[in-house]
Amino acid sequence: MKKDDTSGLFVFNMIVHFFIETFVSMALGYYLGKFLDSIIFPQKQILVYIFIIFGIFAALANLTKKVLRISKGDEDEKDKSD
């Protein structure tokens, strides 16, 4: 493959991983929040929303760390995804 093809695939791979991480962290936040709300706040869904937002921010933080690591020239991250 050409260098351009692999970089395009690499970007696509990062996008897919970002959405998977976001979905998984939001799902974990939802179920953890629902469980804790059933114990602490039986009639409200306060912690569900809080943990879902935490999940979104965690996925964004992971994406930012990956992008910064790659932009500094660390090619190991690129090699791991291939």
N, CA, C and O atoms as a CHARMM CRD file, in Angstrom:
* protein
*
  328
    1    1 MET  N      0.83100  -1.19600   0.00000 PROA 1      0.00000
    2    1 MET  CA     0.00000   0.00000   0.00000 PROA 1      0.00000
    3    1 MET  C      0.86600   1.24500   0.00000 PROA 1      0.00000
    4    1 MET  O      1.99700   1.24400   0.48500 PROA 1      0.00000
    5    2 LYS  N      0.31700   2.28200  -0.54400 PROA 2      0.00000
    6    2 LYS  CA     1.02000   3.55900  -0.53800 PROA 2      0.00000
    7    2 LYS  C      0.92400   4.20700   0.83000 PROA 2      0.00000
    8    2 LYS  O      0.08300   3.83700   1.65000 PROA 2      0.00000
    9    3 LYS  N      1.78400   5.16800   1.06500 PROA 3      0.00000
   10    3 LYS  CA     1.78300   5.88900   2.33000 PROA 3      0.00000
   11    3 LYS  C      0.45800   6.62000   2.54000 PROA 3      0.00000
   12    3 LYS  O     -0.04400   6.67200   3.66300 PROA 3      0.00000
   13    4 ASP  N     -0.11900   7.19100   1.46600 PROA 4      0.00000
   14    4 ASP  CA    -1.38200   7.91200   1.57800 PROA 4      0.00000
   15    4 ASP  C     -2.52800   6.98400   1.95400 PROA 4      0.00000
   16    4 ASP  O     -3.41400   7.36400   2.72000 PROA 4      0.00000
   17    5 ASP  N     -2.51300   5.76600   1.41600 PROA 5      0.00000
   18    5 ASP  CA    -3.57100   4.81000   1.72900 PROA 5      0.00000
   19    5 ASP  C     -3.54800   4.42100   3.19700 PROA 5      0.00000
   20    5 ASP  O     -4.59900   4.31900   3.82900 PROA 5      0.00000
   21    6 THR  N     -2.36600   4.20400   3.74000 PROA 6      0.00000
   22    6 THR  CA    -2.28200   3.79000   5.13600 PROA 6      0.00000
   23    6 THR  C     -2.66700   4.92800   6.06900 PROA 6      0.00000
   24    6 THR  O     -3.26000   4.68200   7.12000 PROA 6      0.00000
   25    7 SER  N     -2.34800   6.16200   5.71500 PROA 7      0.00000
   26    7 SER  CA    -2.72900   7.26400   6.59500 PROA 7      0.00000
   27    7 SER  C     -4.23900   7.46900   6.57300 PROA 7      0.00000
   28    7 SER  O     -4.83200   7.82100   7.59200 PROA 7      0.00000
   29    8 GLY  N     -4.86200   7.25100   5.42000 PROA 8      0.00000
   30    8 GLY  CA    -6.31800   7.34800   5.35000 PROA 8      0.00000
   31    8 GLY  C     -6.98300   6.26300   6.16700 PROA 8      0.00000
   32    8 GLY  O     -7.97000   6.50900   6.86100 PROA 8      0.00000
   33    9 LEU  N     -6.43500   5.05600   6.08000 PROA 9      0.00000
   34    9 LEU  CA    -6.96100   3.96100   6.88600 PROA 9      0.00000
   35    9 LEU  C     -6.71800   4.21100   8.37300 PROA 9      0.00000
   36    9 LEU  O     -7.54400   3.86000   9.21500 PROA 9      0.00000
   37   10 PHE  N     -5.58700   4.81400   8.68100 PROA 10     0.00000
   38   10 PHE  CA    -5.27500   5.11200  10.07800 PROA 10     0.00000
   39   10 PHE  C     -6.27300   6.11100  10.66200 PROA 10     0.00000
   40   10 PHE  O     -6.73300   5.94300  11.79200 PROA 10     0.00000
   41   11 VAL  N     -6.60400   7.14200   9.89800 PROA 11     0.00000
   42   11 VAL  CA    -7.57900   8.13200  10.36400 PROA 11     0.00000
   43   11 VAL  C     -8.94400   7.48000  10.52900 PROA 11     0.00000
   44   11 VAL  O     -9.63900   7.73200  11.51300 PROA 11     0.00000
   45   12 PHE  N     -9.33000   6.64100   9.56800 PROA 12     0.00000
   46   12 PHE  CA   -10.60300   5.92200   9.67900 PROA 12     0.00000
   47   12 PHE  C    -10.62300   5.03200  10.91200 PROA 12     0.00000
   48   12 PHE  O    -11.63300   4.95200  11.61100 PROA 12     0.00000
   49   13 ASN  N     -9.50400   4.36300  11.17800 PROA 13     0.00000
   50   13 ASN  CA    -9.38500   3.50400  12.35400 PROA 13     0.00000
   51   13 ASN  C     -9.53100   4.31900  13.64000 PROA 13     0.00000
   52   13 ASN  O    -10.18800   3.87900  14.58300 PROA 13     0.00000
   53   14 MET  N     -8.92300   5.49500  13.67700 PROA 14     0.00000
   54   14 MET  CA    -9.05200   6.34300  14.86800 PROA 14     0.00000
   55   14 MET  C    -10.49400   6.79400  15.07800 PROA 14     0.00000
   56   14 MET  O    -10.96900   6.84300  16.21200 PROA 14     0.00000
   57   15 ILE  N    -11.19000   7.12200  13.99700 PROA 15     0.00000
   58   15 ILE  CA   -12.58700   7.55500  14.10000 PROA 15     0.00000
   59   15 ILE  C    -13.45700   6.42300  14.61700 PROA 15     0.00000
   60   15 ILE  O    -14.30000   6.63000  15.49000 PROA 15     0.00000
   61   16 VAL  N    -13.25700   5.22600  14.08100 PROA 16     0.00000
   62   16 VAL  CA   -14.04300   4.07400  14.52400 PROA 16     0.00000
   63   16 VAL  C    -13.78100   3.78100  15.99500 PROA 16     0.00000
   64   16 VAL  O    -14.71500   3.53100  16.75600 PROA 16     0.00000
   65   17 HSD  N    -12.49900   3.81000  16.40200 PROA 17     0.00000
   66   17 HSD  CA   -12.17700   3.57200  17.80700 PROA 17     0.00000
   67   17 HSD  C    -12.78800   4.63800  18.70700 PROA 17     0.00000
   68   17 HSD  O    -13.24800   4.33000  19.80700 PROA 17     0.00000
   69   18 PHE  N    -12.79700   5.88000  18.25400 PROA 18     0.00000
   70   18 PHE  CA   -13.39300   6.94100  19.05100 PROA 18     0.00000
   71   18 PHE  C    -14.87600   6.66800  19.29200 PROA 18     0.00000
   72   18 PHE  O    -15.35100   6.79200  20.42100 PROA 18     0.00000
   73   19 PHE  N    -15.60700   6.29900  18.24600 PROA 19     0.00000
   74   19 PHE  CA   -17.03600   6.04600  18.41500 PROA 19     0.00000
   75   19 PHE  C    -17.30200   4.80700  19.26600 PROA 19     0.00000
   76   19 PHE  O    -18.26400   4.77800  20.03300 PROA 19     0.00000
   77   20 ILE  N    -16.46500   3.79500  19.13700 PROA 20     0.00000
   78   20 ILE  CA   -16.63300   2.60900  19.97200 PROA 20     0.00000
   79   20 ILE  C    -16.35400   2.95100  21.43400 PROA 20     0.00000
   80   20 ILE  O    -17.11200   2.55100  22.31700 PROA 20     0.00000
   81   21 GLU  N    -15.26800   3.69000  21.69700 PROA 21     0.00000
   82   21 GLU  CA   -14.95800   4.09400  23.07000 PROA 21     0.00000
   83   21 GLU  C    -16.06600   4.96900  23.65200 PROA 21     0.00000
   84   21 GLU  O    -16.43000   4.83100  24.82000 PROA 21     0.00000
   85   22 THR  N    -16.59000   5.85900  22.83700 PROA 22     0.00000
   86   22 THR  CA   -17.66400   6.73200  23.30500 PROA 22     0.00000
   87   22 THR  C    -18.90800   5.92500  23.64700 PROA 22     0.00000
   88   22 THR  O    -19.52000   6.13400  24.69400 PROA 22     0.00000
   89   23 PHE  N    -19.28100   5.00400  22.76500 PROA 23     0.00000
   90   23 PHE  CA   -20.47100   4.19200  23.00800 PROA 23     0.00000
   91   23 PHE  C    -20.31200   3.33800  24.25800 PROA 23     0.00000
   92   23 PHE  O    -21.22200   3.26900  25.08500 PROA 23     0.00000
   93   24 VAL  N    -19.17200   2.69400  24.39900 PROA 24     0.00000
   94   24 VAL  CA   -18.94600   1.81600  25.55500 PROA 24     0.00000
   95   24 VAL  C    -18.92700   2.61900  26.85200 PROA 24     0.00000
   96   24 VAL  O    -19.52100   2.20400  27.84700 PROA 24     0.00000
   97   25 SER  N    -18.25000   3.76100  26.84500 PROA 25     0.00000
   98   25 SER  CA   -18.18700   4.55300  28.07800 PROA 25     0.00000
   99   25 SER  C    -19.55400   5.14800  28.42600 PROA 25     0.00000
  100   25 SER  O    -19.88900   5.26900  29.60400 PROA 25     0.00000
  101   26 MET  N    -20.33900   5.51700  27.42200 PROA 26     0.00000
  102   26 MET  CA   -21.69000   6.01500  27.69900 PROA 26     0.00000
  103   26 MET  C    -22.58400   4.89800  28.22500 PROA 26     0.00000
  104   26 MET  O    -23.38900   5.12200  29.12900 PROA 26     0.00000
  105   27 ALA  N    -22.45000   3.69900  27.66800 PROA 27     0.00000
  106   27 ALA  CA   -23.25400   2.57100  28.13200 PROA 27     0.00000
  107   27 ALA  C    -22.89600   2.20200  29.56900 PROA 27     0.00000
  108   27 ALA  O    -23.78000   1.95300  30.38900 PROA 27     0.00000
  109   28 LEU  N    -21.60700   2.16700  29.87000 PROA 28     0.00000
  110   28 LEU  CA   -21.19600   1.88500  31.24900 PROA 28     0.00000
  111   28 LEU  C    -21.69600   2.96100  32.20100 PROA 28     0.00000
  112   28 LEU  O    -22.15700   2.65800  33.30100 PROA 28     0.00000
  113   29 GLY  N    -21.60300   4.22100  31.77500 PROA 29     0.00000
  114   29 GLY  CA   -22.10500   5.31100  32.60000 PROA 29     0.00000
  115   29 GLY  C    -23.59800   5.22100  32.82800 PROA 29     0.00000
  116   29 GLY  O    -24.08500   5.50200  33.92300 PROA 29     0.00000
  117   30 TYR  N    -24.32700   4.83000  31.79000 PROA 30     0.00000
  118   30 TYR  CA   -25.77900   4.69900  31.92000 PROA 30     0.00000
  119   30 TYR  C    -26.15000   3.61900  32.93500 PROA 30     0.00000
  120   30 TYR  O    -26.95500   3.85800  33.83500 PROA 30     0.00000
  121   31 TYR  N    -25.56300   2.43400  32.78800 PROA 31     0.00000
  122   31 TYR  CA   -25.93300   1.33400  33.67900 PROA 31     0.00000
  123   31 TYR  C    -25.42400   1.56100  35.10100 PROA 31     0.00000
  124   31 TYR  O    -26.10800   1.20600  36.06100 PROA 31     0.00000
  125   32 LEU  N    -24.25500   2.13700  35.25000 PROA 32     0.00000
  126   32 LEU  CA   -23.76800   2.44800  36.59400 PROA 32     0.00000
  127   32 LEU  C    -24.64000   3.52000  37.23700 PROA 32     0.00000
  128   32 LEU  O    -24.99700   3.41000  38.41000 PROA 32     0.00000
  129   33 GLY  N    -24.98200   4.54900  36.47800 PROA 33     0.00000
  130   33 GLY  CA   -25.84700   5.59800  36.99700 PROA 33     0.00000
  131   33 GLY  C    -27.23300   5.09100  37.34200 PROA 33     0.00000
  132   33 GLY  O    -27.81600   5.48600  38.35200 PROA 33     0.00000
  133   34 LYS  N    -27.76000   4.21000  36.49500 PROA 34     0.00000
  134   34 LYS  CA   -29.08500   3.64400  36.76800 PROA 34     0.00000
  135   34 LYS  C    -29.07800   2.80400  38.04200 PROA 34     0.00000
  136   34 LYS  O    -30.01400   2.85900  38.83900 PROA 34     0.00000
  137   35 PHE  N    -28.00800   2.02400  38.22300 PROA 35     0.00000
  138   35 PHE  CA   -27.88900   1.20500  39.42500 PROA 35     0.00000
  139   35 PHE  C    -27.79000   2.08200  40.67500 PROA 35     0.00000
  140   35 PHE  O    -28.48300   1.84400  41.66400 PROA 35     0.00000
  141   36 LEU  N    -26.92600   3.09500  40.62200 PROA 36     0.00000
  142   36 LEU  CA   -26.75900   3.96300  41.78900 PROA 36     0.00000
  143   36 LEU  C    -27.99700   4.82100  42.04400 PROA 36     0.00000
  144   36 LEU  O    -28.32500   5.10500  43.19700 PROA 36     0.00000
  145   37 ASP  N    -28.67900   5.23400  40.98800 PROA 37     0.00000
  146   37 ASP  CA   -29.91900   5.99200  41.17500 PROA 37     0.00000
  147   37 ASP  C    -30.99500   5.14900  41.83400 PROA 37     0.00000
  148   37 ASP  O    -31.79100   5.67100  42.61400 PROA 37     0.00000
  149   38 SER  N    -31.03600   3.86100  41.53800 PROA 38     0.00000
  150   38 SER  CA   -32.03800   3.00000  42.16500 PROA 38     0.00000
  151   38 SER  C    -31.79000   2.85600  43.66400 PROA 38     0.00000
  152   38 SER  O    -32.71400   2.58900  44.43200 PROA 38     0.00000
  153   39 ILE  N    -30.53400   3.03500  44.07400 PROA 39     0.00000
  154   39 ILE  CA   -30.20400   2.94000  45.49000 PROA 39     0.00000
  155   39 ILE  C    -30.34700   4.29900  46.18300 PROA 39     0.00000
  156   39 ILE  O    -30.95500   4.39500  47.24900 PROA 39     0.00000
  157   40 ILE  N    -29.78600   5.34300  45.57500 PROA 40     0.00000
  158   40 ILE  CA   -29.70500   6.64700  46.23100 PROA 40     0.00000
  159   40 ILE  C    -30.93200   7.51700  45.95200 PROA 40     0.00000
  160   40 ILE  O    -31.52800   8.06900  46.87800 PROA 40     0.00000
  161   41 PHE  N    -31.30900   7.63900  44.67100 PROA 41     0.00000
  162   41 PHE  CA   -32.44400   8.47900  44.25500 PROA 41     0.00000
  163   41 PHE  C    -33.46200   7.61800  43.51100 PROA 41     0.00000
  164   41 PHE  O    -33.44400   7.57700  42.28000 PROA 41     0.00000
  165   42 PRO  N    -34.35400   6.92600  44.23200 PROA 42     0.00000
  166   42 PRO  CA   -35.24600   5.97200  43.56100 PROA 42     0.00000
  167   42 PRO  C    -36.19300   6.61000  42.52600 PROA 42     0.00000
  168   42 PRO  O    -36.55900   5.94200  41.56000 PROA 42     0.00000
  169   43 GLN  N    -36.58800   7.84200  42.69200 PROA 43     0.00000
  170   43 GLN  CA   -37.55100   8.45500  41.78600 PROA 43     0.00000
  171   43 GLN  C    -36.92600   9.37500  40.75000 PROA 43     0.00000
  172   43 GLN  O    -37.64700   9.95700  39.94000 PROA 43     0.00000
  173   44 LYS  N    -35.61100   9.52400  40.75200 PROA 44     0.00000
  174   44 LYS  CA   -34.94500  10.46500  39.84800 PROA 44     0.00000
  175   44 LYS  C    -33.83500   9.76800  39.07300 PROA 44     0.00000
  176   44 LYS  O    -33.39000   8.67900  39.43400 PROA 44     0.00000
  177   45 GLN  N    -33.39800  10.42200  37.99700 PROA 45     0.00000
  178   45 GLN  CA   -32.29800   9.89700  37.18600 PROA 45     0.00000
  179   45 GLN  C    -31.17800  10.93200  37.11700 PROA 45     0.00000
  180   45 GLN  O    -30.80100  11.37800  36.03400 PROA 45     0.00000
  181   46 ILE  N    -30.66900  11.29900  38.24400 PROA 46     0.00000
  182   46 ILE  CA   -29.62600  12.31700  38.29500 PROA 46     0.00000
  183   46 ILE  C    -28.26900  11.74400  37.88700 PROA 46     0.00000
  184   46 ILE  O    -27.58100  12.31200  37.04000 PROA 46     0.00000
  185   47 LEU  N    -27.89100  10.62600  38.48600 PROA 47     0.00000
  186   47 LEU  CA   -26.56900  10.06100  38.25100 PROA 47     0.00000
  187   47 LEU  C    -26.41900   9.46700  36.85500 PROA 47     0.00000
  188   47 LEU  O    -25.30600   9.36800  36.34000 PROA 47     0.00000
  189   48 VAL  N    -27.52100   9.07500  36.24500 PROA 48     0.00000
  190   48 VAL  CA   -27.46500   8.55600  34.87800 PROA 48     0.00000
  191   48 VAL  C    -26.89100   9.61600  33.95200 PROA 48     0.00000
  192   48 VAL  O    -25.96900   9.34200  33.18300 PROA 48     0.00000
  193   49 TYR  N    -27.43300  10.82000  34.02300 PROA 49     0.00000
  194   49 TYR  CA   -26.96600  11.90300  33.15800 PROA 49     0.00000
  195   49 TYR  C    -25.52400  12.30600  33.47300 PROA 49     0.00000
  196   49 TYR  O    -24.73700  12.58700  32.56900 PROA 49     0.00000
  197   50 ILE  N    -25.19600  12.33000  34.74200 PROA 50     0.00000
  198   50 ILE  CA   -23.83900  12.71000  35.14300 PROA 50     0.00000
  199   50 ILE  C    -22.81300  11.71200  34.61000 PROA 50     0.00000
  200   50 ILE  O    -21.78200  12.11400  34.07200 PROA 50     0.00000
  201   51 PHE  N    -23.08800  10.40400  34.75600 PROA 51     0.00000
  202   51 PHE  CA   -22.13500   9.39500  34.31200 PROA 51     0.00000
  203   51 PHE  C    -22.06200   9.29500  32.79200 PROA 51     0.00000
  204   51 PHE  O    -21.00700   8.96600  32.25000 PROA 51     0.00000
  205   52 ILE  N    -23.16200   9.57200  32.09600 PROA 52     0.00000
  206   52 ILE  CA   -23.11300   9.59600  30.63300 PROA 52     0.00000
  207   52 ILE  C    -22.22000  10.73800  30.16400 PROA 52     0.00000
  208   52 ILE  O    -21.42200  10.56100  29.24400 PROA 52     0.00000
  209   53 ILE  N    -22.34500  11.89600  30.78000 PROA 53     0.00000
  210   53 ILE  CA   -21.49700  13.03200  30.42100 PROA 53     0.00000
  211   53 ILE  C    -20.03600  12.73300  30.75200 PROA 53     0.00000
  212   53 ILE  O    -19.14500  13.07700  29.97600 PROA 53     0.00000
  213   54 PHE  N    -19.78400  12.09700  31.89300 PROA 54     0.00000
  214   54 PHE  CA   -18.41600  11.68100  32.22000 PROA 54     0.00000
  215   54 PHE  C    -17.86800  10.72100  31.16600 PROA 54     0.00000
  216   54 PHE  O    -16.69300  10.80400  30.80900 PROA 54     0.00000
  217   55 GLY  N    -18.69800   9.81900  30.66900 PROA 55     0.00000
  218   55 GLY  CA   -18.27500   8.88600  29.63000 PROA 55     0.00000
  219   55 GLY  C    -17.89400   9.59200  28.34600 PROA 55     0.00000
  220   55 GLY  O    -16.91000   9.22800  27.70300 PROA 55     0.00000
  221   56 ILE  N    -18.66500  10.60000  27.96900 PROA 56     0.00000
  222   56 ILE  CA   -18.35000  11.37100  26.77000 PROA 56     0.00000
  223   56 ILE  C    -17.02300  12.09600  26.93900 PROA 56     0.00000
  224   56 ILE  O    -16.18100  12.08000  26.04000 PROA 56     0.00000
  225   57 PHE  N    -16.83700  12.73300  28.09400 PROA 57     0.00000
  226   57 PHE  CA   -15.58900  13.44700  28.33800 PROA 57     0.00000
  227   57 PHE  C    -14.39300  12.50400  28.41400 PROA 57     0.00000
  228   57 PHE  O    -13.29400  12.87100  27.99700 PROA 57     0.00000
  229   58 ALA  N    -14.58700  11.30500  28.93400 PROA 58     0.00000
  230   58 ALA  CA   -13.49700  10.33100  28.98300 PROA 58     0.00000
  231   58 ALA  C    -13.08000   9.91300  27.57600 PROA 58     0.00000
  232   58 ALA  O    -11.89000   9.78200  27.29200 PROA 58     0.00000
  233   59 ALA  N    -14.05300   9.70500  26.70100 PROA 59     0.00000
  234   59 ALA  CA   -13.73100   9.34400  25.31400 PROA 59     0.00000
  235   59 ALA  C    -13.02000  10.49100  24.60500 PROA 59     0.00000
  236   59 ALA  O    -12.07900  10.26200  23.84500 PROA 59     0.00000
  237   60 LEU  N    -13.45900  11.71000  24.84400 PROA 60     0.00000
  238   60 LEU  CA   -12.79000  12.86400  24.23900 PROA 60     0.00000
  239   60 LEU  C    -11.36600  13.02000  24.76200 PROA 60     0.00000
  240   60 LEU  O    -10.45900  13.37700  24.01000 PROA 60     0.00000
  241   61 ALA  N    -11.17100  12.75300  26.05100 PROA 61     0.00000
  242   61 ALA  CA    -9.82900  12.84100  26.62900 PROA 61     0.00000
  243   61 ALA  C     -8.90800  11.78100  26.01700 PROA 61     0.00000
  244   61 ALA  O     -7.74400  12.06100  25.73100 PROA 61     0.00000
  245   62 ASN  N     -9.42600  10.57100  25.81500 PROA 62     0.00000
  246   62 ASN  CA    -8.61700   9.52100  25.18300 PROA 62     0.00000
  247   62 ASN  C     -8.26100   9.88500  23.75300 PROA 62     0.00000
  248   62 ASN  O     -7.13100   9.66100  23.32000 PROA 62     0.00000
  249   63 LEU  N     -9.21200  10.44600  23.01600 PROA 63     0.00000
  250   63 LEU  CA    -8.93700  10.86000  21.64100 PROA 63     0.00000
  251   63 LEU  C     -7.88000  11.95800  21.61000 PROA 63     0.00000
  252   63 LEU  O     -6.97800  11.92700  20.77200 PROA 63     0.00000
  253   64 THR  N     -7.98300  12.92300  22.51300 PROA 64     0.00000
  254   64 THR  CA    -7.01400  14.01300  22.57100 PROA 64     0.00000
  255   64 THR  C     -5.61600  13.49500  22.88100 PROA 64     0.00000
  256   64 THR  O     -4.64000  13.94400  22.27900 PROA 64     0.00000
  257   65 LYS  N     -5.51200  12.55700  23.81100 PROA 65     0.00000
  258   65 LYS  CA    -4.21400  11.97500  24.15300 PROA 65     0.00000
  259   65 LYS  C     -3.60100  11.24900  22.95700 PROA 65     0.00000
  260   65 LYS  O     -2.40200  11.36500  22.70300 PROA 65     0.00000
  261   66 LYS  N     -4.42700  10.50100  22.22400 PROA 66     0.00000
  262   66 LYS  CA    -3.91900   9.78500  21.05400 PROA 66     0.00000
  263   66 LYS  C     -3.44100  10.74800  19.98000 PROA 66     0.00000
  264   66 LYS  O     -2.37600  10.54800  19.39500 PROA 66     0.00000
  265   67 VAL  N     -4.21300  11.78300  19.71900 PROA 67     0.00000
  266   67 VAL  CA    -3.85300  12.74300  18.68400 PROA 67     0.00000
  267   67 VAL  C     -2.57900  13.49200  19.06800 PROA 67     0.00000
  268   67 VAL  O     -1.70900  13.69900  18.22100 PROA 67     0.00000
  269   68 LEU  N     -2.45600  13.89700  20.31900 PROA 68     0.00000
  270   68 LEU  CA    -1.25100  14.59300  20.76200 PROA 68     0.00000
  271   68 LEU  C     -0.02900  13.68200  20.68200 PROA 68     0.00000
  272   68 LEU  O      1.05600  14.13000  20.31100 PROA 68     0.00000
  273   69 ARG  N     -0.19900  12.42600  21.02300 PROA 69     0.00000
  274   69 ARG  CA     0.90900  11.47600  20.96600 PROA 69     0.00000
  275   69 ARG  C      1.36100  11.28800  19.51700 PROA 69     0.00000
  276   69 ARG  O      2.55900  11.21000  19.24400 PROA 69     0.00000
  277   70 ILE  N      0.41900  11.21600  18.60500 PROA 70     0.00000
  278   70 ILE  CA     0.76200  11.03500  17.19500 PROA 70     0.00000
  279   70 ILE  C      1.36200  12.31000  16.62000 PROA 70     0.00000
  280   70 ILE  O      2.30500  12.24800  15.83100 PROA 70     0.00000
  281   71 SER  N      0.83200  13.45700  17.00300 PROA 71     0.00000
  282   71 SER  CA     1.34500  14.71500  16.45100 PROA 71     0.00000
  283   71 SER  C      2.75900  15.03200  16.94000 PROA 71     0.00000
  284   71 SER  O      3.47900  15.79400  16.29500 PROA 71     0.00000
  285   72 LYS  N      3.15900  14.45800  18.06500 PROA 72     0.00000
  286   72 LYS  CA     4.52700  14.65400  18.55700 PROA 72     0.00000
  287   72 LYS  C      5.51900  13.76700  17.82000 PROA 72     0.00000
  288   72 LYS  O      6.72700  13.87700  18.03000 PROA 72     0.00000
  289   73 GLY  N      5.02500  12.90100  16.96800 PROA 73     0.00000
  290   73 GLY  CA     5.91800  12.06300  16.18400 PROA 73     0.00000
  291   73 GLY  C      6.09100  10.67000  16.72300 PROA 73     0.00000
  292   73 GLY  O      6.98300   9.94900  16.27700 PROA 73     0.00000
  293   74 ASP  N      5.26800  10.26500  17.66800 PROA 74     0.00000
  294   74 ASP  CA     5.35900   8.91500  18.20700 PROA 74     0.00000
  295   74 ASP  C      4.69200   7.95800  17.22700 PROA 74     0.00000
  296   74 ASP  O      3.46700   7.84600  17.20100 PROA 74     0.00000
  297   75 GLU  N      5.48100   7.28400  16.44000 PROA 75     0.00000
  298   75 GLU  CA     4.95900   6.39600  15.40900 PROA 75     0.00000
  299   75 GLU  C      4.53900   5.04100  15.97700 PROA 75     0.00000
  300   75 GLU  O      3.94500   4.23800  15.25800 PROA 75     0.00000
  301   76 ASP  N      4.83000   4.77200  17.24100 PROA 76     0.00000
  302   76 ASP  CA     4.44300   3.49100  17.83600 PROA 76     0.00000
  303   76 ASP  C      2.93400   3.33400  17.84800 PROA 76     0.00000
  304   76 ASP  O      2.42800   2.23400  17.62800 PROA 76     0.00000
  305   77 GLU  N      2.21400   4.40100  18.09900 PROA 77     0.00000
  306   77 GLU  CA     0.75900   4.33600  18.10300 PROA 77     0.00000
  307   77 GLU  C      0.23300   3.98100  16.71300 PROA 77     0.00000
  308   77 GLU  O     -0.73500   3.23300  16.57800 PROA 77     0.00000
  309   78 LYS  N      0.87100   4.51600  15.70100 PROA 78     0.00000
  310   78 LYS  CA     0.47400   4.22600  14.32700 PROA 78     0.00000
  311   78 LYS  C      0.74900   2.75800  14.00500 PROA 78     0.00000
  312   78 LYS  O     -0.05200   2.11500  13.32800 PROA 78     0.00000
  313   79 ASP  N      1.86300   2.22700  14.47900 PROA 79     0.00000
  314   79 ASP  CA     2.21200   0.84200  14.20500 PROA 79     0.00000
  315   79 ASP  C      1.28700  -0.13200  14.93700 PROA 79     0.00000
  316   79 ASP  O      1.02800  -1.22500  14.43500 PROA 79     0.00000
  317   80 LYS  N      0.79300   0.24200  16.10200 PROA 80     0.00000
  318   80 LYS  CA    -0.09300  -0.63400  16.86500 PROA 80     0.00000
  319   80 LYS  C     -1.40600  -0.85700  16.14500 PROA 80     0.00000
  320   80 LYS  O     -1.97600  -1.94400  16.22900 PROA 80     0.00000
  321   81 SER  N     -1.90000   0.15600  15.43400 PROA 81     0.00000
  322   81 SER  CA    -3.19600   0.02600  14.78300 PROA 81     0.00000
  323   81 SER  C     -3.11900  -0.73800  13.48100 PROA 81     0.00000
  324   81 SER  O     -4.15000  -1.20500  12.99600 PROA 81     0.00000
  325   82 ASP  N     -1.93800  -0.88800  12.88800 PROA 82     0.00000
  326   82 ASP  CA    -1.80400  -1.58400  11.59900 PROA 82     0.00000
  327   82 ASP  C     -1.77800  -3.07300  11.74400 PROA 82     0.00000
  328   82 ASP  O     -1.67000  -3.78900  10.74800 PROA 82     0.00000
